């Protein structure tokens, strides 16, 4: 590890960002898992409620740069399509 003051500061900043990103990424993964479970059980009401929560959290993660914006959009689209087919 570098000893320059600027490098030490950058290391502290990156460590804070890593912890924050990890927390947000974990929350997104948990919500996606819960949504997939409600899709598997066939509970359309619970799934549509979870979908709103997941899409909001994915958009937040994308805006903060935790996940790429296209990745968030793709996941939201695929999950929405799965929820839409539940009624059929």
C-alpha positions in Angstrom: 0.0 0.0 0.0 1.2 3.5 -0.8 2.3 5.9 1.9 1.5 9.2 0.2 -1.3 11.1 2.0 -3.4 11.3 -1.1 -3.1 7.6 -1.7 -4.0 6.9 1.9 -7.1 9.1 1.6 -8.1 7.4 -1.6 -7.8 4.1 0.1 -10.1 5.2 2.9 -12.6 6.5 0.4 -12.6 3.4 -1.7 -13.1 1.2 1.4 -16.2 3.3 2.4 -17.5 3.0 -1.1 -16.9 -0.8 -1.2 -18.9 -1.3 2.0 -21.8 0.9 0.8 -21.8 -0.9 -2.6 -21.8 -4.3 -1.0 -24.7 -3.4 1.2 -26.8 -2.1 -1.7 -25.9 -5.0 -4.0 -26.8 -7.5 -1.3 -30.2 -5.8 -0.8 -30.9 -5.9 -4.5 -30.0 -9.6 -4.6 -32.2 -10.4 -1.6 -35.2 -8.6 -3.1 -34.7 -10.4 -6.5 -34.6 -13.7 -4.7 -37.8 -13.0 -2.8 -39.5 -11.9 -6.0 -38.4 -15.1 -7.8 -39.8 -17.1 -4.9 -43.1 -15.4 -5.1 -43.2 -16.0 -8.9 -42.5 -19.7 -8.3 -45.4 -20.0 -5.9 -47.6 -18.3 -8.4 -48.7 -15.5 -6.0 -49.4 -12.7 -8.5 -50.3 -10.0 -5.9 -47.2 -10.6 -3.9 -45.1 -10.7 -7.0 -46.4 -7.5 -8.4 -45.8 -5.7 -5.1 -42.2 -7.1 -4.9 -41.6 -6.1 -8.5 -42.3 -2.5 -7.7 -39.8 -2.7 -4.8 -37.1 -4.5 -6.9 -37.4 -2.2 -9.9 -37.0 0.8 -7.5 -34.0 -0.7 -5.8 -32.4 -1.6 -9.1 -32.9 1.9 -10.4 -31.3 3.3 -7.2 -28.3 0.9 -7.5 -27.9 1.9 -11.2 -28.0 5.6 -10.4 -25.3 5.2 -7.8 -23.1 3.1 -10.2 -23.3 -0.1 -8.2 -24.7 -2.0 -11.2 -24.7 -0.8 -14.8 -27.9 0.9 -16.0 -28.5 -1.5 -18.8 -28.0 -4.5 -16.4 -30.7 -3.0 -14.1 -33.0 -2.3 -17.0 -32.5 -5.8 -18.4 -33.2 -7.5 -15.0 -36.3 -5.3 -14.4 -37.6 -6.1 -17.9 -37.1 -9.9 -17.5 -38.7 -10.0 -14.0 -41.6 -7.9 -15.2 -42.2 -10.3 -18.0 -42.2 -13.2 -15.7 -44.7 -11.5 -13.4 -46.9 -10.6 -16.3 -47.2 -14.3 -17.4 -48.4 -15.3 -14.0 -52.0 -14.2 -14.8 -52.2 -16.3 -17.9 
